[in-house]
Amino acid sequence: MVTSLGRKAAENAGPPAERLLTAAERLFGERSCRRTSVADICAAAGIATGSFYAHFASKADIFTCVIRRINDDVRAAMARALTAAGADNQRARERAAFRAYFDLMSQRPWVYRIVREAEFLAPAEFQAYYERLARGYARGVRVAQLAGEVDPRYDPEVIAYIYTGIGHFIGMRWAEWTAGGRVPDDVFDDLMDVLARGLGPASPVQPGPVQASRAIEPGRPGPGPDAG
C-alpha cells in the first residue's frame, strides 16, 4: 500500500527518471528500502512498472542514485546559501552553510533514515556520502586558514569531520526527531557561538568586593575541616 508520503511523489511533474527518484526517496525514507518494491515506487511516481527498467537497472541501482542525489542536493543548497549570503569570512560561511543544511533536512527529514540504511545496504555509498561532504568542508577550511581565519595548526580534514558530525546530530535531533521541525534559532545561535569561541567561559570570573574581603590571610586557617 502506498501511503500519503508516497502519493505526494505522483503529483510532481517532470521527467520519468526524476519522478521515480522522488518517489523512491520518499518511500525509502518512510518505509525503508527493504520494505519498498519497484512496483511501489512506480505506483507512487505514476509510471508503469515495466518502464522502470528503462531508467534504472534494479532497486539497488535506484537506491544508490537516491543517495547520490541527496548528497548533490545538500551540497548544492549550501553552495547557493554561501553565494546568496555573500559570506566573506569563515564565521559567516559557517552560518550560511549550516542554516541551509538544517533547512533542507527539515524539508526532507527522512534523509537521515535513508543514509543510515545505506550503511548496511550500500556501505561504499554510505562512506562516499560523508567523504564528499567532508572534502568540500576541508577545502573551505583550508581557504580560511590561508586567510588567517582558522588556526593553521589544525588538519582541515579533522575540522571537516567535526562539521559533518555536528550537522548530522543537530539536524537529526531537531529535524528528523521532530518530523520536519526547523532547528530553533536559539539552538542554531548556540552552535554558532561554540564554533566561534569554543567551550571555554566567555571571560574569567573576577572576585567581587565581598569575595575579596573573604580572601584567606597568610597564617589564617582556611575553611577546611581543621578550621576553628
N, C-alpha and C positions, 0 to 999 in steps of 0.2 A: 504493500500500500504506500502510495506517495503522500507524504504529509504536507502541511501548509508551506513549510520552508521549501520543499521540493517543487511544489506547484508554482511558486513565485518565479522560478527559473524559466518556465514555459512562457511567461509574459515578456521576457526580454527578446527584443528583435535583434537580429544580427546574423552573421554567417553561421552555418550549422556547427562548425568546429567550436566557435566561441560559445554558442548556446549549450553545447554538450559540456564544455569545460565549466561553465557557470552552474549547470545542473549538478555535475559531478561534485564540484566543490561544496555546494550546499548539502548534498546528500551524504558525502563522506564526513562532513563536519557534524551533521545531525545524527547519523546512524552508524558511522564508521565505514571504511572501505569494505571490510569483511562482510558486512550485512547489507551491502548495496550491490545490486546486479546491473549488468549492462542494460537490461530491459527497463529497470527503474530509472536509470539515467536518461534513456531515450524518451520514456514517457514524460519525465519532468521537463525535458527540453522540447517536447512536441515534435519529435523526429522518429521516423520509422526505425525499428531495431536493426533492420538489415543495413541501413545507411551508416550506422555507427562505424563499421569496419572500413568505410571509405576514408575515414579521418584518423582512426586510432586502431592499433593492432590488437589491443586487448584491454581489459580493465586495469591491469598493471601498467600498461602504457599510459592510459589517461590519468592514472593516479600520479605517475611521475610528472606528467605535463601540468597537473594541478599544482604540485609542489613548486615547480619551477615558475609557474605564472604568479603564484603568491609571492615568491621571492622577488620577482621582477616588479610586481606592483608595490611592494613595501619600499624597495629602493627608489622606484620612480616617485613615489609620494614624498619621500624625504628630500629627493633632489629638487622637486618642484617647490617644496616649502623653503628650502635654502635660497633658491632663486628669488622667490616672491618676497622673502624677508630681507633680501639684500644683506645677509649676515656677513659682517666683515671681521669677526673675531670668534674665537673658539666658544666662548660662553653663549654668544648669540646663535652660533651654529648648533650648539647642543640644544638650546631651547627650541629652535625651529624644527630640527630633525626629530627630537623626541615627541614633541606635540603632534607632528604629522604621523609618526609611527603609532602613537596611542590612539589617535582618532581613527586611523584605519582599522586597528584592532577592535575598536568599539563598533565600527560598522560591520565587521566580519569576525565576531568573537569565536566562531567555530574553527578559525585558522589554527589555534593552539592545539585542538584535538587532532586535526589532520597531521600537523607536524609531529606530534608525539607518536601517532600511529606509524608514521614513516620510519621511525627508529627501528621498528620490527619488520615492516613490510618492504622497505626500500632503504636500508641503512646507508648506502652510499649517497643517496639523495638527501637523507637527513643530515649527514655530515656536510655535504656540499652546501646545503641551505644556510647553515651557520657560517661556513667558511666564506661564502660570498658576502654576507653581511659584514663579517669581521674585516675582510680585505678592504672594503670601502671605508669603514671606520678608521682602519690603520692608516690609510692614505691621508685622510683628513687630519689625523693626529700628527703625522709627520710634517704636514704643511704648517700646522700650528706650532710645532717645535721649532721649525726653521724661522718662524715669525716671532719667536720668543714668548709665545702664549702658553706653552706647556713645557714643563721641565724636560730637557733633552736626555736626562739620565734614564728615563723610563722607556722600556721597549714598547713601541707603538702597538704591537700585537697584543701585549698584555692589557693595555688600556682599551683596545678594541673589544676584547672579550669581556672586560668589565662593563663596557657599554652594552654589549649583547645580553649579558646576564641581567643587568638592571632593567633593560627594556622588556625582556621576556617576563620576568616575575612581577614587575609593577603592572604591566599590561594584563597579565593573567589574573592577578588579584582584582583589579578594578574594571577590567573589560570582560574577560570570559566569565569570571565567577559572579558577575552582576548581570550576565546575559545581555551584554551590549552597552553597559553604562559607560559614561565618559570618565576618564581619570580626573578626579576633582582637582580644582585649581590649587587648593592648599597642599595636596599630595604632590602635585607637579612642582610647586614652588619649593617644597622641602627637598625634592630630588635635585632641583637646580642649585639650591644652596649647598647641598652636600658636595656636588660636583665642583662648585666654585671654591669652597674653602675647606673641604674635608670634614672630619668628625670632631675636631678639637673644639674647645669652648670659644665663643666669639671673642672674648677678651679675658685676660687674667682677672680673677676676683681680688679686688683690693680690700683690706680690712677697713671697716668703718671706725668712727671715733670710739664707739663702745668697745669694739673688738680690740682696738689698740690699747685702750686703758686696762684691758684684762690680760695683756701680754704678761707672760711669766718673767719675773725679775730674776737676775742671777742669784743663785743661792736659795731662792724661794721654792718650796716643794710644789710640784705640778699636781694636776688633778688626777693622779693615778691612785691606786689602792692604798698607797702609803701616806697620802696627803692627810694632814690633820684637820 
